[in-house]
């Protein structure tokens, strides 16, 4: 069975995918019975030297030529960015061509509209590669678990930040040094903002939540906090308490509604996500029937992402060649998406306070006034002034924030130096 | 969209599935848009009290009535065993009805024939629940990774044996005590043979290998060794060396051919499979493009297995309602399946030897004669006689066995007390 495909983009993922399809095409064909014929590839610069050699007429600088070519039966979008990728994907779907994309930004912002368009056109829109690179997570969530109640998804879905946090934790490196090393090794881009700000993870969190809960969650509804302000001090303290700090994507579904967020988090050292080191990604799914599932693997990189793209291409081609209009496994329903303020969170706080008697009473008073109960509090260091470390019980995030705000205006508090949310019941130090 | 299904079997998995479909059917319907109507359920005993109440005419003691009922569009086989399950599945497929099964014994013995029959009939035969219960591994292997080169699959795919080994390692329990506790807690059956002998894991290993490599491997081609002879001594020694002992399913694919086996294995403590404790299952997949993927979760139990069955039902129903004959993702090719003797293995041996000078020279001489090189050797204990522990370099399994045989006939060796294969380069003790 032969299928003609068009590819939008020839970067790292495109190079890896074309290597598979052109240089190793026969093994793909042997295993799947599919001959995947690369009809057109849209590139930015025709003159650039490429790692995979293609016939001259296959490359084009006009992406619409790829979408519209009569022999292109299926479009792979791996150019990234929302524009013009979104309009190209929409045009392909409207022309009745299945689309495979690795574009998390596009799916998290326009996924609802594009999925509806795909359904209307009766063709699949697949995006396994958009979340956690080479880890098969989209298909398990949206097919195997389609009929299941899912309560919570926790993920380490950004390799750059996990690499930086692992470095900081294991070598005591400061944020800037760890980031510089990540950039040198190619784990972080020259402009690392999308990764370190949490924006990349937030787009993926929105997609995971949408599939897990069957209610579309737009990317801009995700509370997002990055790792830029994480201090080596807090990583050290976390380690002493039997915790690690991870940038977690958290998606929760309860009677009250759906809450999705990305923030640095204290994770107990015996949690399956705590051992995910370096640039590895992992997704942890919880539900009443299956308890806990863990998926781990390479979260980025050309070859792993191309693996996910190729799996979708094979899947879409099978449906296409069957002449089938197979309904999508999940039918998105309206649902209530909560603001983070109404979610329940446990906080770790590091306060720089003046070193004199009565300070703890004043600080504790502020927590009491805001009806936030303290699980444990202890003092550390003996420098100028003193440092108070606190872990609260679980409370409404809004009330936690009000407490932090009130602490900032307290005379005896010089600085609320760190606020990090805690997964689980929270540590109790051995004092 | 409505689909009528028939279920063969109403045991633990059937009860959990029917609970989902009958008691929680509306949530399945909301998320997937499918109304799954349970038309007929075949049971062994009509008079038995059931946890889910169904209309009286739904239950029948005649499984062929389920298969042949005109309103049954899709058949779920969860009765287990090869007979009569195999003939019922074949009859359903021949009648053009998609089949979902959780039956690893059936798929590992007759999978090739049944998959060919399904393809001929143009309907899917799905078996996500046959391997590793609630962990989505069949679909990722056979769809997401369909076009990929996979070199190796390692799995902990039997919860009973993993529970027993975990107990023995963590509490120093002997095999019989750990087994008795597993039976009391319901992790092991009254007759635990299928689990502790490795037969259950071997059936799953055969299925994983077939999907990973695209060549059908029959269950009886899997070398199988159980945990019955594992001694608490070896678990203790493994721990001291920074290893754990796991019953691993190992499927390897190389230029020479495919090798599939199940045996107790020394696994380095920092390997992702080493931390899989208790009844949890995990599958670890290696390939050049995606490096390493880990899937972990509940390997057995009614609810998790029912989750996997339901995912397949939703998938098969979508294809069925589309009127599609979607080709299976993998086309099995002939391939060479090697005997275990020709695979490369690293051995750990525990020898009881007489305690006198010159013994080590004689033992080492036997290894030398068989061209097996010793990585490390050390003595333990000071009881009657002495204990020699050895770890070899990687060699042909046949040669390793010849060495063990020659050791047994050596005067100075009282007993080859333990032989356990080693994953990775093998431990070096700190002497």
Interface residues (C-beta under 8 A of the other chain):
Chain A: X1 X16 X20 X24 X27 X28 X30 X31 X32 X33 X34 X128 X134 X135 X136 X139 X140 X143 X144 X145 X146 X147 X148 X149 X214 X272 X275 X287 X288 X289 X290 X291 X292 X293 X294 X295 X296 X297 X298 X303 X304 X306 X307 X308 X310 X311 X312 X313 X314 X315 X318 X319 X321 X322 X323 X324 X325 X326 X327 X329 X330 X331 X333
Chain B: X1 X16 X20 X24 X27 X28 X30 X31 X32 X33 X34 X128 X134 X135 X136 X139 X140 X143 X144 X145 X146 X147 X148 X149 X214 X272 X275 X287 X288 X289 X290 X291 X292 X293 X294 X295 X296 X297 X298 X303 X304 X306 X307 X308 X310 X311 X312 X313 X314 X315 X318 X319 X321 X322 X323 X324 X325 X326 X327 X329 X330 X331 X333
